[in-house]
Amino acid sequence: MDLNVLNSWLLAAAGAAGAVVWWLFRTAHARIEKAETKLAEFELYCAKEYVTANSMRQTFDTLSDAIKAVFAKLERIEDKLDLKADK
């Protein structure tokens, strides 16, 4: 086999291998970009839809205060009924 033919085949094989590697790189890069886009969309969705821990804590504190106020009023009603039953 002539040296030029061998060099031509090796160059063609190297070019084909380079093309395959380039195609694999571009495919992986496209998948990474797609995953990054989906992650960014999910982060935005979470920021819009889910409450923060601080907001949830404030809501529970308000609810707890309201429940305490209801029980305080029930206590007062019970005390009034106890006084009335004694007469």
N, C-alpha and C positions, 0 to 999 in steps of 0.2 A: 504494500500500500504506500502510496506516495505521501510524503510528509505534509504537503499542502492539503491533501484530501483529509488527512487525520486532523489537521488544525481546523479545517472547515467544520468537520463533524463536532469537534470539541467546542468550537465557538458557538455552533448552533445549539448544542446541548446546554452550554452555559447560559445562552440567551433564553432558552425555554425554561430552564430552572429559575433564572432571574424573573421571568414573567410570572411563573407560578408563585414565587415568593412575594412578588409585588402584589399579585391578586389576593393572596392570603392576608397580607398586611392591610390592604385597602378594605377587605371584608371585615377584618377584626376592628379596624378603625371606625368603620361605619356602625358596627354593633356597639362599640363603646360610646359613640356620639348619641346613638338612639337611647342607650341606657341612661346617659347623663341627662338627656332631654326628659325622659320619663321620670327620673328622680327629681328634677327641677319642678316638673308639673305636680308631682306628689307632694313635695315640700310646700308649694303654693297652696294646694288643696288643703293640707293640714293646717296651714296658717290661717286660712279663711274659715274652715269648718269646725275645728276643734278648739275648745276653750283652753285658756292657759291655767296653770296651777294656781296662780294668784287670783284670777277671776273666779275659779271654782271655790277657793278658800273664802273669798268675800261673800259669795252666794251662800255657802254653808253657814258662815257666821251670821248673816242676816236671817236665814231660816232658823237657826238656833235661837237667836234673840226673839223671833216671833213666837216660837214654841214656848220659850220661857215666859213670855208675856201672857200667853194663853193659860199656862199653868198657874201663874200668879193670880190671874182673874178667877180661875177655878178655886184656888185657895181662899180668896176673899168670899166667894159665893158659899163655900163650905163653912167658913167661919160664921157668916151671917146665918146660915141654916142651923148651925150648932147653937148660936145665941137664941134664936127663935124657938127651938125645940125645948130649951130650958124654961121658958116662961109658962 
